[in-house]
Amino acid sequence: MAKKVVATLQKGAGKAFTRVIKMVKSPKTGAYSFRSEIVPNDNVKDFFDKK
């Protein structure tokens, strides 16, 4: 399924977006989880700056 998403984003306006993955620590258990989103290229830095 990931291949289909990547292939779709390679065409046309899809190049204006980036898939970002951030590691987030849980305050309750201390375990790490991953949060991923597809954001516009201009907002990548903002995604990593938010908590």
C-alpha positions, 0 to 999 in steps of 0.5 A: 500500500505504501508503494501506491501512495508514493507513486501517486505523490510522484506525479504532478502537484504531489511533489509539493508535499512531503511525508514526515515521520516524528518520534514522540515520547508518551508522557504516561509510559515513557514509550516512543511511538511514531507519528507520520503526516503528509505536509506541504514542503513549506510546513515541514519545519513547523511540523518538527517544531510543534510538540 
